[in-house]
Amino acid sequence: MTYRTIRQRLMLSAGSTVIMGLMLAAAASSQASATAYEGSTAATSTSVDATKPHPTPFQIHFWEALELEPQDAWTTLRKSFQWQEKSLSAEAQARVDEWIEYYLSSPDNIATITERATPWLAWITQQVSERGLPGEVALIPFVESSFDPGARSHRGAAGLWQFMPGTGDALGLVRNGNYDGRLDVLTSTEAALDYLEMQADQWYEGDLMLSLAAYNAGAGTVNRALRQAQSQGLKGDYWDLSLPHETMQYVPKLKAIATIINAPEEYGVSLPEIHVDPAFAKVKLAHAVTLSEASQLLDVSQTALAELNPGLLNGSIDPRSAQTLLVPEEVDTQMLAQLSQGGTQAVAQNSAADTHRVERGDSLSAIAARYNVNQQDLIRWNAIDRPGALQPGQLLTLSGR
């Protein structure tokens, strides 16, 4: 049973206890009220029908108190939406409606993307909410990358937020042969939100829709379109601008998917269950760790760690580039502390007979000969696609376990 399952059961148990207490209190209050009411009617000569129940204030608000909020990331996201109630011109609404129809024509695509968002949505929603930004901003990765942290465009953009190399560098996202901050969901999300806020404040008096357009097309392009619209006597909001085709579709796409998520039943869309809390825990590290070592210590699959840490390009984390490793949230806290304090050294020593750490100049044939194992077995055990491209520091299993 995972930590999350245990926590949910405890919450349900606690909730049942509270409800039972409230019901008993309500019953007691009802009986006391009835007694007091009977006494009152006996002492006075009124025409009030004593047979009719008279609820107390406690009873009136009892069921309101029982309206517990569902623990779901989608509910939290919907509460933070700020653009759903804003009316648009008929022309602007038509642009949004066109994308609603487009998304609904491929419900399987919506299901795939929202499922892919499962590890990230709750955390991103928290970051957006803490800044007081519209919740719709949390859905930008839906438009940019289909919520794929490893997405790369033919133009060189990468990650959930699709940063170009130059933009990522300007925002301080580290990029080298071992790590790409554009693929790191934590660092890239913070950079994206910083960028949106910075442009909104610098150029657009806080108008986030114009900042979103600049996020897609560049501030220079949007600023020229803004000046042109204002010269024509228009207000100069996003919907007034004449922009490149992709940018003209950018906000309508975002508004459309937010509209569907705001009322999925109305549109016949089923969303995956996503817990209100983030699906991962963060471990601060001051020493280098391979995902293989972390996997052994935490008893978590290496694949799960790789999926949560797409910015690690060679299967290891180096504090000179990144200090935070993401792990599944149900991992035992004592194991996390051990990992943070360098416990992987003991793992490496205990598994020395079963593993080999690749050194510069190593080859598969030499490693196989050294440990008297078959080279093809090494390839199969370690799922090696390119036998000639071993990386220094890479940990190879020698037994297939």
C-alpha positions as CSV (number, residue, x, y, z in Angstrom):
1,M,0.0,0.0,0.0
2,T,1.5,3.3,-1.0
3,Y,1.8,6.4,1.3
4,R,-0.9,8.1,-0.8
5,T,-3.3,5.2,-0.4
6,I,-2.7,5.1,3.4
7,R,-3.1,8.9,3.6
8,Q,-6.4,8.8,1.7
9,R,-7.7,6.0,3.9
10,L,-6.8,7.9,7.0
11,M,-8.5,11.0,5.7
12,L,-11.6,9.0,4.9
13,S,-11.5,7.5,8.4
14,A,-11.0,10.9,10.0
15,G,-13.8,12.3,7.9
16,S,-16.2,9.5,8.9
17,T,-15.4,10.2,12.6
18,V,-16.1,13.9,12.2
19,I,-19.3,13.3,10.3
20,M,-20.5,10.8,13.0
21,G,-19.7,13.4,15.7
22,L,-21.6,16.1,13.8
23,M,-24.6,13.9,13.4
24,L,-24.7,13.0,17.1
25,A,-24.3,16.6,18.0
26,A,-27.1,17.5,15.6
27,A,-29.3,14.9,17.2
28,A,-28.6,16.2,20.7
29,S,-29.2,19.7,19.6
30,S,-32.4,18.7,17.9
31,Q,-33.7,17.0,21.1
32,A,-32.7,19.9,23.3
33,S,-34.4,22.4,20.9
34,A,-37.6,20.4,20.8
35,T,-37.7,20.3,24.6
36,A,-37.0,24.0,24.9
37,Y,-39.7,24.7,22.2
38,E,-42.3,22.6,24.0
39,G,-41.6,24.4,27.3
40,S,-41.9,27.7,25.5
41,T,-45.3,26.9,24.0
42,A,-46.6,25.7,27.3
43,A,-45.7,29.0,29.0
44,T,-47.2,31.1,26.3
45,S,-50.5,31.1,24.4
46,T,-49.5,31.4,20.8
47,S,-51.0,29.8,17.6
48,V,-47.7,28.3,16.4
49,D,-48.0,24.7,15.4
50,A,-45.8,22.8,17.9
51,T,-45.9,19.7,15.7
52,K,-43.7,21.3,13.1
53,P,-39.9,20.9,13.5
54,H,-37.9,24.1,14.0
55,P,-34.3,23.6,13.0
56,T,-31.6,25.3,15.0
57,P,-28.8,27.3,13.3
58,F,-26.5,24.3,13.8
59,Q,-28.9,22.1,11.9
60,I,-29.4,24.7,9.1
61,H,-25.6,24.8,8.4
62,F,-25.0,21.1,9.1
63,W,-25.2,19.9,5.6
64,E,-23.3,22.9,4.4
65,A,-20.4,21.8,6.7
66,L,-20.5,18.4,5.1
67,E,-19.8,19.7,1.6
68,L,-16.2,18.5,1.6
69,E,-14.0,19.7,-1.3
70,P,-12.9,16.8,-3.6
71,Q,-9.1,16.2,-3.4
72,D,-8.5,16.5,-7.1
73,A,-6.0,18.6,-9.1
74,W,-8.5,19.5,-11.8
75,T,-10.8,21.1,-9.2
76,T,-8.0,23.1,-7.8
77,L,-7.1,24.2,-11.4
78,R,-10.7,25.2,-12.2
79,K,-10.9,27.4,-9.1
80,S,-7.8,29.3,-10.3
81,F,-9.2,30.0,-13.8
82,Q,-9.7,33.8,-14.3
83,W,-10.6,34.1,-18.0
84,Q,-13.6,31.8,-18.3
85,E,-16.2,34.4,-17.3
86,K,-14.8,37.1,-19.4
87,S,-17.0,37.8,-22.4
88,L,-15.4,38.0,-25.9
89,S,-16.5,39.6,-29.1
90,A,-18.3,37.4,-31.5
91,E,-15.3,37.2,-33.7
92,A,-12.9,36.4,-30.9
93,Q,-15.3,33.7,-29.5
94,A,-15.6,32.2,-32.9
95,R,-11.8,31.7,-32.9
96,V,-12.0,29.9,-29.6
97,D,-15.0,27.8,-30.6
98,E,-13.1,26.6,-33.7
99,W,-10.4,25.2,-31.5
100,I,-12.9,23.7,-29.1
101,E,-14.4,21.8,-32.1
102,Y,-10.9,20.8,-33.2
103,Y,-10.0,19.3,-29.8
104,L,-13.3,17.5,-29.4
105,S,-12.8,15.9,-32.8
106,S,-9.9,14.0,-31.3
107,P,-11.0,13.0,-27.8
108,D,-8.3,10.3,-27.7
109,N,-5.7,13.0,-28.2
110,I,-7.1,15.0,-25.2
111,A,-7.0,11.8,-23.1
112,T,-3.4,11.1,-24.1
113,I,-2.2,14.6,-23.3
114,T,-4.1,14.9,-20.0
115,E,-2.7,11.5,-18.9
116,R,0.8,12.7,-19.8
117,A,0.1,15.7,-17.5
118,T,-0.5,13.5,-14.5
119,P,2.9,13.8,-12.8
120,W,3.2,17.6,-13.4
121,L,-0.2,19.3,-13.3
122,A,-0.7,19.6,-9.5
123,W,2.7,21.1,-9.0
124,I,2.5,23.5,-11.9
125,T,-0.9,24.6,-10.8
126,Q,0.5,25.3,-7.3
127,Q,3.3,27.5,-8.8
128,V,0.9,29.4,-11.0
129,S,-1.5,29.9,-8.1
130,E,1.2,31.1,-5.7
131,R,2.1,33.9,-8.2
132,G,-1.6,34.9,-8.5
133,L,-1.6,34.1,-12.2
134,P,-4.6,32.9,-14.1
135,G,-4.9,29.1,-13.8
136,E,-5.1,28.9,-17.6
137,V,-1.4,29.6,-17.6
138,A,-0.9,26.1,-16.2
139,L,-2.2,24.7,-19.4
140,I,0.4,26.3,-21.7
141,P,2.3,23.0,-21.8
142,F,-0.8,21.5,-23.4
143,V,-0.4,23.9,-26.3
144,E,3.4,24.0,-26.4
145,S,4.5,20.4,-26.0
146,S,1.4,18.2,-25.4
147,F,2.8,17.9,-21.8
148,D,5.8,15.9,-23.0
149,P,8.9,17.1,-21.0
150,G,11.2,15.6,-23.6
151,A,9.5,17.2,-26.6
152,R,11.9,18.8,-29.1
153,S,10.8,20.9,-32.1
154,H,12.5,20.9,-35.5
155,R,13.5,24.5,-34.7
156,G,15.4,23.5,-31.6
157,A,12.9,24.3,-28.9
158,A,12.8,21.8,-26.0
159,G,10.9,20.8,-22.9
160,L,7.4,21.3,-21.6
161,W,7.6,25.0,-22.2
162,Q,9.5,24.7,-25.5
163,F,12.4,27.1,-24.8
164,M,14.7,27.9,-27.7
165,P,18.4,27.5,-26.8
166,G,19.1,31.2,-26.7
167,T,16.0,32.0,-24.6
168,G,16.9,29.3,-22.2
169,D,20.5,30.6,-21.9
170,A,19.2,34.1,-21.3
171,L,16.9,32.9,-18.5
172,G,19.8,31.0,-16.8
173,L,18.8,27.5,-17.7
174,V,22.0,25.4,-17.6
175,R,22.7,23.4,-20.8
176,N,25.6,21.1,-21.3
177,G,26.4,17.5,-22.2
178,N,25.1,16.1,-19.0
179,Y,22.1,18.3,-18.3
180,D,19.5,20.4,-20.1
181,G,17.5,22.8,-17.8
182,R,14.9,23.2,-20.6
183,L,13.9,19.6,-20.0
184,D,13.9,19.9,-16.2
185,V,10.3,20.5,-15.3
186,L,11.0,22.4,-12.1
187,T,13.6,24.8,-13.5
188,S,11.9,25.4,-16.8
189,T,8.5,26.0,-15.2
190,E,10.0,28.7,-12.9
191,A,11.8,30.2,-15.9
192,A,8.6,30.3,-18.0
193,L,6.5,31.9,-15.3
194,D,9.3,34.5,-14.6
195,Y,9.5,35.2,-18.4
196,L,5.7,35.7,-18.7
197,E,5.6,38.0,-15.7
198,M,8.6,40.0,-16.7
199,Q,7.3,40.7,-20.3
200,A,3.9,41.5,-19.0
201,D,5.3,44.1,-16.6
202,Q,7.9,45.5,-19.0
203,W,5.9,45.9,-22.1
204,Y,2.1,45.3,-21.5
205,E,1.1,46.9,-18.2
206,G,0.5,43.4,-16.7
207,D,-1.6,42.1,-19.7
208,L,-0.8,38.4,-19.7
209,M,-2.5,37.7,-23.0
210,L,-0.2,40.1,-24.7
211,S,2.7,38.5,-22.9
212,L,1.6,35.1,-24.1
213,A,1.6,36.3,-27.6
214,A,5.2,37.6,-27.1
215,Y,6.1,34.3,-25.6
216,N,5.2,32.7,-28.9
217,A,6.2,35.4,-31.4
218,G,8.7,37.6,-29.6
219,A,8.1,41.0,-28.0
220,G,9.3,42.9,-31.1
221,T,6.6,41.3,-33.3
222,V,3.8,41.9,-30.7
223,N,4.9,45.5,-30.0
224,R,4.8,46.4,-33.7
225,A,1.3,44.9,-34.0
226,L,0.2,46.7,-30.8
227,R,1.4,50.1,-32.1
228,Q,-0.4,49.4,-35.4
229,A,-3.7,48.5,-33.7
230,Q,-3.5,51.6,-31.5
231,S,-2.8,53.8,-34.5
232,Q,-6.1,52.6,-35.9
233,G,-8.0,53.7,-32.8
234,L,-8.3,50.2,-31.3
235,K,-7.7,49.4,-27.6
236,G,-4.8,47.2,-28.4
237,D,-5.6,44.0,-26.5
238,Y,-4.6,40.6,-27.8
239,W,-7.8,40.2,-29.8
240,D,-7.2,43.4,-31.7
241,L,-3.8,42.5,-33.0
242,S,-2.8,41.3,-36.5
243,L,-0.1,38.7,-35.7
244,P,1.6,35.7,-37.4
245,H,-0.9,32.8,-37.9
246,E,0.5,30.6,-35.2
247,T,0.4,33.5,-32.7
248,M,-3.2,34.4,-33.7
249,Q,-4.1,30.8,-32.7
250,Y,-2.1,30.7,-29.5
251,V,-4.5,32.2,-27.0
252,P,-7.6,30.8,-28.6
253,K,-6.1,27.3,-28.3
254,L,-5.3,27.9,-24.7
255,K,-8.7,29.4,-24.0
256,A,-10.4,26.4,-25.8
257,I,-8.7,23.7,-23.8
258,A,-9.3,25.6,-20.6
259,T,-13.0,25.8,-21.5
260,I,-13.2,22.0,-22.0
261,I,-11.4,21.3,-18.8
262,N,-13.6,23.7,-16.9
263,A,-16.7,21.7,-17.9
264,P,-15.6,18.2,-19.1
265,E,-18.9,16.6,-18.7
266,E,-20.6,19.2,-20.8
267,Y,-18.2,18.3,-23.6
268,G,-18.3,14.6,-23.1
269,V,-14.6,14.5,-22.0
270,S,-13.2,12.2,-19.4
271,L,-10.1,13.4,-17.5
272,P,-7.7,11.1,-15.6
273,E,-7.7,11.2,-11.8
274,I,-4.9,13.5,-10.6
275,H,-4.3,14.0,-6.9
276,V,-4.3,17.5,-5.5
277,D,-0.7,17.0,-4.2
278,P,2.3,16.7,-6.5
279,A,3.2,13.2,-7.6
280,F,6.9,13.6,-6.7
281,A,9.2,14.5,-3.8
282,K,12.3,16.6,-4.2
283,V,15.7,15.5,-2.9
284,K,18.5,18.0,-2.6
285,L,21.9,16.5,-3.4
286,A,25.5,17.8,-2.8
287,H,27.1,14.8,-4.4
288,A,26.9,13.1,-7.8
289,V,24.5,10.2,-8.1
290,T,23.6,7.9,-10.9
291,L,19.9,7.0,-11.5
292,S,21.0,3.3,-11.2
293,E,22.4,4.0,-7.7
294,A,19.3,5.9,-6.6
295,S,17.1,3.2,-8.0
296,Q,18.8,0.5,-5.9
297,L,18.8,2.6,-2.7
298,L,15.2,3.7,-3.0
299,D,13.8,0.5,-4.5
300,V,12.3,2.5,-7.4
301,S,12.6,1.6,-11.0
302,Q,15.2,3.4,-12.9
303,T,12.7,4.1,-15.6
304,A,10.4,6.0,-13.2
305,L,13.4,8.1,-12.0
306,A,14.3,8.9,-15.6
307,E,10.8,10.0,-16.5
308,L,10.7,12.3,-13.5
309,N,14.2,13.7,-14.4
310,P,14.3,14.2,-18.1
311,G,16.9,17.0,-17.8
312,L,19.5,14.4,-16.8
313,L,21.0,13.4,-20.2
314,N,23.4,10.7,-19.2
315,G,21.5,9.0,-16.4
316,S,23.2,10.8,-13.5
317,I,22.9,14.0,-11.6
318,D,25.9,16.3,-11.0
319,P,25.5,19.1,-8.4
320,R,27.5,21.4,-10.6
321,S,24.6,21.4,-13.0
322,A,21.5,20.4,-11.0
323,Q,21.0,19.8,-7.3
324,T,17.5,18.4,-7.1
325,L,16.4,14.9,-7.9
326,L,12.7,14.1,-8.3
327,V,11.5,10.8,-6.9
328,P,8.0,9.2,-6.7
329,E,6.2,10.8,-3.7
330,E,5.5,7.4,-2.0
331,V,9.3,6.7,-1.4
332,D,10.1,6.2,2.2
333,T,11.4,9.4,3.8
334,Q,14.2,7.6,5.6
335,M,15.5,6.4,2.3
336,L,15.3,9.9,0.9
337,A,17.4,11.2,3.8
338,Q,19.9,8.5,3.3
339,L,20.2,9.4,-0.4
340,S,20.6,13.1,0.4
341,Q,23.3,12.2,2.9
342,G,25.3,10.2,0.4
343,G,23.9,6.7,1.2
344,T,24.5,5.6,-2.4
345,Q,28.2,5.0,-1.6
346,A,27.1,2.0,0.5
347,V,24.9,0.8,-2.3
348,A,27.8,1.0,-4.7
349,Q,30.0,-1.0,-2.4
350,N,27.4,-3.7,-1.7
351,S,26.7,-4.1,-5.4
352,A,30.4,-3.9,-6.5
353,A,30.5,-7.6,-7.4
354,D,27.4,-7.3,-9.6
355,T,28.1,-4.0,-11.4
356,H,30.9,-2.1,-13.2
357,R,31.2,1.7,-13.5
358,V,32.4,2.6,-16.9
359,E,35.7,4.5,-17.0
360,R,37.2,6.5,-19.9
361,G,38.5,4.1,-22.5
362,D,36.4,1.2,-21.5
363,S,34.8,-1.0,-24.2
364,L,32.1,-3.7,-23.9
365,S,34.5,-6.4,-25.1
366,A,37.1,-5.4,-22.5
367,I,34.5,-5.3,-19.7
368,A,33.1,-8.7,-20.8
369,A,36.6,-10.3,-20.8
370,R,37.5,-8.7,-17.4
371,Y,34.5,-10.3,-15.7
372,N,34.3,-13.4,-17.8
373,V,30.8,-12.7,-19.1
374,N,29.3,-12.8,-22.6
375,Q,29.4,-9.4,-24.4
376,Q,25.9,-10.0,-25.9
377,D,24.6,-10.7,-22.4
378,L,26.0,-7.4,-21.3
379,I,24.2,-5.6,-24.1
380,R,20.9,-7.4,-23.3
381,W,21.1,-7.0,-19.5
382,N,21.7,-3.2,-19.8
383,A,19.5,-2.5,-22.8
384,I,22.4,-0.9,-24.7
385,D,21.4,0.5,-28.1
386,R,24.8,1.7,-29.1
387,P,27.6,-0.6,-27.9
388,G,30.3,1.8,-29.0
389,A,28.9,4.8,-27.1
390,L,29.5,4.0,-23.4
391,Q,29.6,7.0,-21.1
392,P,32.1,7.4,-18.3
393,G,30.3,7.0,-15.0
394,Q,27.7,4.7,-16.6
395,L,26.8,1.7,-14.3
396,L,26.5,-1.7,-16.0
397,T,25.0,-4.7,-14.4
398,L,27.1,-7.9,-14.8
399,S,24.4,-10.4,-13.9
400,G,21.1,-9.2,-15.4
401,R,19.6,-8.6,-12.0
